[in-house]
Amino acid sequence: MEQQKKSSFTGSIGFVLAAAGSAVGLGNIWRFPYLAAKHGGGLFLIVYIALVLLFGFALLLTDIAIGRRTGMNAGNAYGAIHKKWKWVGHLTFLVPSIILMYYIVIGGWIIKYIVEFLMFNGAEVAADGYFTSFIKSPVAPIVFMLIYLALTAVVVYAGVEKGIEKFSKIVMPILLIMIIGIAAFALTLSHTDANGVTRTGLEGAWIYIVPNLEGLTLSKFVDVVLDAATQMFYSLSVAMGIMITYGSYVKKDVNLSKSVTQIQLFDTLVACLAGLMVIPAVFAFSGMDGMTAGPGLMFIALPKVFNQMGIAGNIVGIVFFIMVAFAALTSSVSIMETVVASCMEYFKKTRKQMSLLVGIIAAVCAVIICMGYNVFYFELTLPNGTVGQLLDIADYVSNSVLMPLITVLTCILIGWIAKPKWVIEEVEASGHKFGKKTLFTIVVKFVAPVVMTILLLDALGLFDPIVNFIAGLF
């Protein structure tokens, strides 16, 4: 049998780039900019960075330390810490399994847009109703999903050193250069609309960076914190089993505290640059109206912006969607790797066998997700008040419910049963001093469980009723 524990990253650089690649995905490029626009730019930035530095570090470090100390994937790692908690590992296995089946669908959308821009069909892509028409079509989304899945599977099939690490070392520097380049270009933009009003990218950047506190209430601030916390989960790949899996590939001499800090910095830098890349461009050509595009920002609003740039816009569109594809691929690779590695442990099979099996199952599930916009179309009101289809439901269950729940359970296990020293000992096993051990202990035992419980209650639609009930008592 091909033992997963025989594989490892060659060093800290390979690990940091692979882990950062997992963290840097659609959450950064797509979700972060529209949430920043929704919540007044700078205010969201400040809250998000504060949460990443406080919670993100502790939660990311915990996952990686669990993986390295046990040498196992999430499915069995929790049981190795405490045999009665093995079920949490199985629960964690569900998260990447669910995410994989819809993430590759979105990846297929990105491939479709790359093809269209390469064929200089930017004007068609920018037309009203184009995106909706595409995702509702019965064949095209499935074809492009399968292409994206094949690209992901090839990297996972190749293994840790020759696949994931090599891919990350090549793609991540290119990705960062492309993001910086597009962000710099966005700042130079200037556009005069039909009413004679001229807007610039620099003005958009100012709106993005400077906090807008106008009309801010306690309720709205709580919404900012909750959205920022959810984004932190989505972005850092915590509570998904991914970092436990990657942690199991890390050698004992690697400084975990330093590596986690580097992953955080890389991920946060890309997220902030993504906002600087998207928001100034959208503001210059669409004003404040364009800032309300929400989830449609990348597939609907931005193509319209590119179309208004003329021929240059088509070139920018090509570069942009290739960059998004790189970001998405580094994440989908880590998601599929987590599922494959766990299945290798569960079923005692080789990487090649599990890569093929997981790929086939993911393809079947993704086809069903694609059909959720035509054959299986329906609308369901979720507990958090949003209305969704199959893809939205899968995203809600994995990101809004399971991830906060798993984080609370992990904090209870590490903070109160195994005790924080279990992680601290692993961090210092490399011979490096862990200067943040007191902060880590406080966050894992007290702060994170409370905040994550609030996040879970909000996702379940229970937070506001509870707050209103408590307020009514006084």
Steps between C-alpha positions, in 0.01 A plus 500: 500500500612856430524655845403865519742563788796427268422821313610839630581851390872540429525801731328800654485696172313222323262465792433873534434543127273195487307606811481860377378364167222319680409815692518723191198407292161625392443622854770761447448591136120483482344516846731743678456795258119493501484467879741793535282706265187396690640606838658836431846395386749599766280395792476147367877495436581598858259247652616223267871556565436513876313169487768335287777609737309393809286200408656401170845441648371283785262294286746454212779401737271252678406321178860477377631386839232228520608371159873503571480350850266215403639449149143435392219667308199649673297179473730319745692787663228591749477139610876497556463797738208342687331180385151626592544798267568306182150586376606866469760388247232328296289816522798703377537263203155610381608863452754461216284223351205737468708800391681303229180415314394863455843666493586319177171623351605861566846411367332392179332839472845662522638276223201596283576871546869447418402332173256779412755775564769309309256498206451877550134456586515750784200693370283188500610408853410851618148483356207496743389148582813329360612343830151384592447353155832313521448338841146398401614327180487118524841405356760781503539537880554124532766494227699787653460351849655174378793690348561679829467177699755332272752781563448463876519122498824489302682698770358288785572178311867602470539506879632740764852583382465458123142625486380739769833651608640539149173647372484749790861613456432584136150644522508705822775749396332544160165554670640769729668683208177495299293633790747782568508586129120514462464697825755756379319525166163550674638804683584670168147471361286804426154504340247769408141374489207617284418773754848649472607375844860386516603234751847356556646182639677700768165631625377141512810400697429779749145366549644151548770593754341776709237380752149629431328538839199690372179345632693236693295339779581221743288262295684590179838466674403151619416414138847620395665283766295194410571537126870558570513192724329286234741635240794412727383136509449488126834664433739329743370145437455430873245248633506321165757229570723653233760647732499184714581303184771744394631506856549123485742558211714753692840391631576528871775762459266759342416802718119477509442840665710679239344303213145578616586871518636485145186323375283764668699787351490352150128425517406840646722683251331327207153568642575871548659524155195327349282776641743758366487325164120471470336790684689792334426358154131443573464846659671679210262356242184432701517733800340407830230300317765254387611452859168332582549214253559253785579142394449603137802731520741265323282335239260786421632842609869460410443377141294816445792705632745319271269557202507876560880497477492407132766264359714546811210372707504167321870458582436595861211252506727219381764576763240545774318172447824304457610648831167399658542149356845471662359612834207259474718207395737532796196478726316220320822298497522528879130414537527190282829401663332504840222270380742267319746482791219424746364227273850351477499464878139384523513236227873414500529562126762673286501865398436408137198288587348759731572790262306326225213397730465844661521662156216285366276560804575875492410511129165330559412730792614808306276404206205500741607844626516626140150365440382695802468798266277318250358148550520504881432870544317608814527778755532436872502761775786417734498561879721808458236662278673453165336319209707239325522219246703178527838676484397758759368229733826304478696818571275586794528156662878477462609858569230650717403200714765227505811719514397709804370185671826312441701798624302513825551126551872527419542783749327294769723200424828695489412767755336290770565128448844457341594847633683774300837354601427215256537746210768711670723195546472419130581858400812496719599147393706651220716682758343840430352708779126571482463859619123515450409207724303714749299669225444164335369350823256785564364493145456123481347458846278805525476746211474277192228266637278795593543682168456184296186406693355842416593444136327161501187639666487778241525247216215303653288814529502485879734784593259794453209326679726419796634857514149642479381264775786601730442869425131453583592377847648840579 
